[in-house]
Amino acid sequence: MERAETMSVDSSEDAGDYRMSERALTSVEELLRKDADDESLRRYKEQLLGDAARGDRGDPNDARRVVVEEFRVVFEDGSQDIVYHLDTPQGIEHMRTTPFVLAEAARYKFVVSFRVNRAIVSGLRFRNKVKKTVLSNTDEVVLGSYAPRSKPYEFVYPRHDWVDAPSGMFYRGKYMAQFRLVDDDKAEHIKNYYTFEIKRA
């Protein structure tokens, strides 16, 4: 399965000493104008911004700044992916009302793909909360800042490992969960609920 790019504009692995961490710099044009007399920096910013520097600012007719296209559950053993398409209200409702099943001890991870429209989104964060009776777990991951473009970005969680579904009678049953994408401006780009069930392998 082809994966979309995961690079953000302030990734510590890619951005070197020049990071778009200033919240005011949400305009691609503004960022390109900043230090425009520095030729090497200008070329670097154009490379970092990619399609946005060449005029691709995503969908100008979509009022949403960040559009989550897909929420996918993938498995280490190659089992069929569980996929929810979230770019429409119908898709969001389908995820909310259609549980999925995890076998005990299954190893899995989440893959979330999203597009950014019109302007840079700063400090994007993924928050996921899972509850079952007295059990509760919340994860928050800072994704970084992303330039607008038509091609989706992709976030994989966890990036370098797998989540182990718990085993045992105490852990079997239905779980309620919620995931959100928020940014440094406290804008909530998606908030959706989903349910899943852990069953005996």
C-alpha contacts under 8 A as a table, 3 or more apart, distances in Angstrom:
res1	aa1	res2	aa2	distance
3	R	154	E	7.24
4	A	113	S	7.55
4	A	151	K	7.64
4	A	152	P	6.12
4	A	153	Y	5.58
4	A	154	E	5.48
5	E	152	P	7.35
5	E	153	Y	5.27
5	E	154	E	5.87
6	T	153	Y	5.32
6	T	154	E	4.82
6	T	155	F	6.05
7	M	11	S	6.70
7	M	14	D	7.90
7	M	153	Y	7.42
8	S	11	S	5.34
8	S	143	L	7.51
8	S	144	G	5.94
8	S	145	S	5.57
8	S	146	Y	4.92
8	S	147	A	7.46
9	V	14	D	7.88
9	V	15	A	6.89
9	V	19	R	7.52
9	V	20	M	6.83
9	V	48	L	6.28
9	V	49	L	6.65
9	V	144	G	7.22
9	V	145	S	5.40
9	V	146	Y	5.16
9	V	147	A	6.43
10	D	14	D	7.25
10	D	15	A	5.52
10	D	19	R	5.20
10	D	20	M	5.69
10	D	21	S	7.00
10	D	144	G	5.93
10	D	145	S	5.64
10	D	146	Y	7.59
11	S	14	D	5.34
11	S	15	A	5.68
11	S	144	G	6.47
11	S	145	S	7.85
12	S	15	A	5.61
12	S	16	G	6.63
13	E	16	G	7.00
15	A	18	Y	5.79
15	A	19	R	5.68
15	A	48	L	7.56
16	G	19	R	7.13
20	M	23	R	7.89
20	M	25	L	7.03
20	M	145	S	7.42
21	S	25	L	7.92
21	S	122	S	7.33
21	S	123	G	8.00
21	S	145	S	7.81
22	E	25	L	5.64
23	R	26	T	6.56
23	R	122	S	6.40
23	R	184	D	7.60
25	L	28	V	7.63
25	L	30	E	6.59
25	L	31	L	6.13
25	L	120	I	7.66
26	T	30	E	7.68
26	T	31	L	7.75
26	T	119	A	5.66
26	T	120	I	4.64
26	T	121	V	6.52
26	T	122	S	7.28
27	S	30	E	5.11
27	S	31	L	6.31
27	S	119	A	5.34
27	S	120	I	6.17
28	V	31	L	5.13
28	V	32	L	6.19
28	V	52	A	7.11
28	V	53	A	7.13
28	V	119	A	6.33
28	V	120	I	6.68
28	V	147	A	7.49
29	E	32	L	5.16
29	E	33	R	6.19
30	E	33	R	5.12
30	E	34	K	6.25
31	L	34	K	5.21
32	L	35	D	7.73
32	L	36	A	6.59
32	L	42	R	6.88
32	L	45	K	6.97
32	L	46	E	7.55
32	L	53	A	7.75
33	R	36	A	5.06
35	D	38	D	5.66
35	D	41	L	7.43
35	D	42	R	7.36
36	A	39	E	6.96
36	A	41	L	7.76
36	A	42	R	5.95
37	D	42	R	7.73
38	D	41	L	5.37
38	D	42	R	6.05
39	E	42	R	5.00
39	E	43	R	6.25
40	S	43	R	5.23
40	S	44	Y	6.17
41	L	44	Y	4.91
41	L	45	K	6.09
42	R	45	K	5.20
42	R	46	E	6.22
43	R	46	E	5.10
43	R	47	Q	6.18
44	Y	47	Q	5.08
44	Y	48	L	6.06
45	K	48	L	4.89
45	K	49	L	5.91
46	E	49	L	5.19
46	E	50	G	5.98
46	E	53	A	5.36
46	E	54	R	7.90
47	Q	50	G	5.14
47	Q	53	A	7.87
49	L	52	A	5.56
49	L	53	A	5.49
49	L	147	A	6.12
50	G	53	A	5.67
50	G	54	R	7.00
51	D	54	R	5.11
51	D	55	G	6.53
51	D	56	D	5.24
51	D	57	R	7.69
51	D	148	P	7.99
51	D	149	R	6.06
52	A	55	G	5.18
52	A	56	D	4.59
52	A	57	R	5.36
52	A	147	A	6.42
52	A	148	P	5.80
52	A	149	R	5.68
53	A	56	D	7.17
56	D	148	P	7.14
56	D	149	R	5.24
56	D	150	S	6.68
57	R	60	P	7.12
57	R	116	V	7.83
57	R	117	N	5.74
57	R	118	R	4.73
57	R	119	A	7.01
57	R	147	A	7.98
57	R	148	P	4.78
57	R	149	R	4.76
57	R	150	S	6.86
58	G	115	R	7.36
58	G	116	V	6.24
58	G	117	N	4.42
58	G	118	R	5.94
58	G	148	P	5.52
58	G	149	R	4.16
58	G	150	S	4.18
58	G	151	K	7.75
59	D	62	D	5.55
59	D	117	N	5.64
59	D	118	R	7.15
59	D	149	R	7.89
59	D	150	S	6.63
60	P	63	A	7.58
60	P	117	N	6.74
60	P	118	R	6.29
62	D	65	R	7.78
62	D	117	N	7.39
64	R	67	V	6.22
64	R	117	N	7.01
64	R	189	H	7.80
65	R	116	V	5.76
65	R	117	N	5.01
65	R	118	R	6.97
65	R	119	A	7.49
65	R	121	V	7.65
65	R	189	H	7.47
66	V	114	F	6.72
66	V	115	R	5.71
66	V	116	V	4.64
66	V	117	N	6.31
66	V	121	V	7.86
66	V	189	H	5.95
67	V	87	D	6.31
67	V	114	F	5.38
67	V	115	R	5.12
67	V	116	V	6.42
67	V	117	N	7.91
67	V	189	H	7.37
68	V	71	F	7.87
68	V	86	L	5.94
68	V	87	D	5.81
68	V	112	V	7.35
68	V	113	S	6.05
68	V	114	F	4.16
68	V	115	R	6.49
68	V	190	I	7.34
69	E	85	H	5.75
69	E	86	L	5.01
69	E	87	D	4.67
69	E	112	V	7.68
69	E	113	S	5.61
69	E	114	F	5.19
69	E	115	R	7.26
69	E	152	P	7.99
70	E	83	V	6.99
70	E	84	Y	5.67
70	E	85	H	4.53
70	E	86	L	5.39
70	E	87	D	7.27
70	E	111	V	7.89
70	E	112	V	5.68
70	E	113	S	5.25
70	E	114	F	7.06
71	F	83	V	5.98
71	F	84	Y	5.17
71	F	85	H	6.51
71	F	86	L	7.10
71	F	110	F	7.08
71	F	111	V	5.97
71	F	112	V	4.70
71	F	113	S	6.78
72	R	81	D	6.66
72	R	82	I	5.59
72	R	83	V	4.49
72	R	84	Y	6.25
72	R	110	F	5.67
72	R	111	V	4.98
72	R	112	V	6.26
73	V	81	D	5.60
73	V	82	I	4.99
73	V	83	V	6.50
73	V	108	Y	6.66
73	V	109	K	5.83
73	V	110	F	4.80
73	V	111	V	6.36
74	V	78	G	7.68
74	V	79	S	7.52
74	V	80	Q	7.34
74	V	81	D	4.85
74	V	82	I	6.75
74	V	108	Y	5.51
74	V	109	K	5.58
74	V	110	F	6.42
74	V	111	V	7.36
75	F	78	G	5.50
75	F	79	S	5.70
75	F	80	Q	7.47
75	F	81	D	6.84
75	F	106	A	7.38
75	F	107	R	5.84
75	F	108	Y	4.35
75	F	109	K	6.68
76	E	79	S	7.52
76	E	106	A	7.96
76	E	107	R	5.59
76	E	108	Y	5.93
76	E	162	W	7.46
77	D	107	R	7.57
82	I	100	F	7.50
84	Y	91	G	6.83
84	Y	92	I	7.93
84	Y	94	H	7.60
84	Y	95	M	6.02
85	H	88	T	7.60
85	H	91	G	5.27
85	H	92	I	7.28
86	L	89	P	7.24
86	L	90	Q	7.85
86	L	91	G	4.71
86	L	92	I	4.97
86	L	95	M	7.84
87	D	91	G	6.59
87	D	92	I	7.45
88	T	91	G	5.18
88	T	92	I	6.43
89	P	92	I	5.10
89	P	93	E	6.19
90	Q	93	E	5.12
90	Q	94	H	6.12
91	G	94	H	4.96
91	G	95	M	6.40
92	I	95	M	5.32
92	I	96	R	6.33
92	I	192	N	7.05
93	E	96	R	4.94
93	E	97	T	6.20
94	H	97	T	5.28
94	H	98	T	5.73
95	M	98	T	5.32
95	M	99	P	7.27
95	M	193	Y	7.43
95	M	194	Y	5.92
96	R	99	P	7.61
96	R	192	N	6.88
96	R	193	Y	5.27
96	R	194	Y	4.76
96	R	195	T	7.20
97	T	194	Y	7.14
97	T	195	T	7.80
98	T	194	Y	7.53
98	T	195	T	7.36
99	P	194	Y	6.63
99	P	195	T	4.82
99	P	196	F	4.84
99	P	197	E	7.26
100	F	195	T	6.86
100	F	196	F	4.72
100	F	197	E	6.46
101	V	196	F	5.49
101	V	197	E	4.85
101	V	198	I	5.96
101	V	199	K	7.06
102	L	106	A	6.56
102	L	165	A	7.13
102	L	196	F	7.15
102	L	197	E	6.07
102	L	198	I	4.82
102	L	199	K	6.34
103	A	106	A	5.41
103	A	165	A	7.26
103	A	198	I	5.58
103	A	199	K	5.05
103	A	200	R	5.87
103	A	201	A	4.87
104	E	165	A	5.63
104	E	166	P	5.83
104	E	167	S	4.88
104	E	168	G	7.59
104	E	172	R	7.78
104	E	198	I	6.09
104	E	199	K	5.89
104	E	200	R	5.47
104	E	201	A	5.24
105	A	164	D	5.60
105	A	165	A	4.64
105	A	166	P	5.56
105	A	167	S	5.69
105	A	201	A	7.66
106	A	164	D	5.84
106	A	165	A	5.23
107	R	162	W	5.59
107	R	163	V	5.39
107	R	164	D	4.66
107	R	165	A	6.30
108	Y	162	W	5.36
108	Y	163	V	5.23
108	Y	164	D	6.68
108	Y	165	A	7.70
109	K	156	V	7.15
109	K	157	Y	5.65
109	K	158	P	6.11
109	K	162	W	5.58
109	K	163	V	5.87
110	F	156	V	5.80
110	F	157	Y	5.16
110	F	158	P	7.24
111	V	154	E	6.81
111	V	155	F	5.66
111	V	156	V	4.52
111	V	157	Y	6.40
112	V	154	E	5.68
112	V	155	F	5.13
112	V	156	V	6.49
113	S	152	P	6.03
113	S	153	Y	5.53
113	S	154	E	4.28
113	S	155	F	6.24
114	F	152	P	5.12
114	F	153	Y	5.37
114	F	154	E	6.42
115	R	148	P	7.30
115	R	149	R	6.83
115	R	150	S	6.49
115	R	151	K	6.58
115	R	152	P	4.54
115	R	153	Y	6.10
116	V	119	A	7.40
116	V	120	I	7.50
116	V	121	V	7.36
116	V	146	Y	7.16
116	V	147	A	6.71
116	V	148	P	4.49
116	V	149	R	5.96
116	V	150	S	7.37
116	V	152	P	7.63
117	N	120	I	7.99
117	N	148	P	4.88
117	N	149	R	6.40
117	N	150	S	7.58
118	R	148	P	5.55
118	R	149	R	7.81
119	A	147	A	6.49
119	A	148	P	5.53
120	I	145	S	6.87
120	I	146	Y	5.52
120	I	147	A	4.41
120	I	148	P	5.79
121	V	124	L	6.83
121	V	145	S	5.48
121	V	146	Y	5.40
121	V	147	A	6.64
121	V	148	P	7.88
121	V	183	D	7.06
122	S	144	G	6.54
122	S	145	S	4.21
122	S	146	Y	6.63
122	S	183	D	6.02
122	S	184	D	5.86
122	S	185	D	7.77
123	G	142	V	6.79
123	G	143	L	6.83
123	G	144	G	4.73
123	G	145	S	5.08
123	G	183	D	5.04
123	G	184	D	4.92
124	L	142	V	6.18
124	L	143	L	5.35
124	L	144	G	5.28
124	L	145	S	6.00
124	L	146	Y	7.96
124	L	181	L	6.71
124	L	182	V	5.69
124	L	183	D	4.24
124	L	184	D	6.69
125	R	140	E	6.81
125	R	141	V	5.63
125	R	142	V	4.47
125	R	143	L	5.40
125	R	144	G	7.25
125	R	180	R	7.97
125	R	181	L	5.54
125	R	182	V	5.33
125	R	183	D	5.93
126	F	139	D	7.96
126	F	140	E	5.57
126	F	141	V	5.17
126	F	142	V	6.46
126	F	143	L	6.96
126	F	179	F	7.23
126	F	180	R	5.89
126	F	181	L	4.90
126	F	182	V	6.89
127	R	138	T	7.20
127	R	139	D	5.67
127	R	140	E	4.39
127	R	141	V	6.56
127	R	179	F	5.47
127	R	180	R	5.16
127	R	181	L	6.48
128	N	138	T	5.66
128	N	139	D	5.23
128	N	140	E	6.50
128	N	177	A	7.18
128	N	178	Q	5.74
128	N	179	F	4.31
128	N	180	R	6.57
129	K	136	S	7.32
129	K	137	N	5.70
129	K	138	T	4.26
129	K	139	D	6.41
129	K	177	A	5.44
129	K	178	Q	5.27
129	K	179	F	6.38
130	V	136	S	5.67
130	V	137	N	5.29
130	V	138	T	6.41
130	V	175	Y	6.71
130	V	176	M	5.83
130	V	177	A	4.26
130	V	178	Q	6.64
131	K	134	V	7.50
131	K	135	L	5.57
131	K	136	S	4.39
131	K	137	N	6.57
131	K	175	Y	5.71
131	K	176	M	5.29
131	K	177	A	6.16
132	K	135	L	5.00
132	K	136	S	6.45
132	K	174	K	6.90
132	K	175	Y	4.94
132	K	176	M	6.46
133	T	136	S	7.94
143	L	155	F	7.59
149	R	152	P	7.45
155	F	159	R	7.99
156	V	159	R	5.10
158	P	161	D	5.59
158	P	162	W	6.16
158	P	163	V	7.22
165	A	198	I	7.64
166	P	171	Y	6.22
167	S	170	F	7.97
167	S	171	Y	6.13
167	S	172	R	7.26
167	S	200	R	7.89
168	G	171	Y	5.60
168	G	172	R	6.59
169	M	172	R	5.33
171	Y	198	I	7.18
172	R	197	E	7.15
172	R	198	I	4.90
172	R	199	K	5.61
172	R	200	R	7.28
173	G	197	E	5.22
173	G	198	I	5.34
173	G	199	K	6.65
174	K	195	T	6.99
174	K	196	F	5.75
174	K	197	E	4.27
174	K	198	I	6.60
175	Y	195	T	5.61
175	Y	196	F	5.43
175	Y	197	E	6.02
176	M	193	Y	7.43
176	M	194	Y	6.27
176	M	195	T	4.73
176	M	196	F	6.91
177	A	193	Y	5.65
177	A	194	Y	5.26
177	A	195	T	5.83
178	Q	191	K	7.07
178	Q	192	N	5.65
178	Q	193	Y	4.32
178	Q	194	Y	6.14
179	F	190	I	7.86
179	F	191	K	5.85
179	F	192	N	5.70
179	F	193	Y	6.55
180	R	188	E	7.11
180	R	189	H	7.35
180	R	190	I	5.36
180	R	191	K	4.45
180	R	192	N	6.63
181	L	188	E	5.95
181	L	189	H	5.43
181	L	190	I	5.45
181	L	191	K	6.89
182	V	186	K	6.00
182	V	187	A	5.47
182	V	188	E	4.43
182	V	189	H	5.83
182	V	190	I	7.51
183	D	186	K	5.32
183	D	187	A	5.58
183	D	188	E	6.91
184	D	187	A	7.37
188	E	191	K	7.03
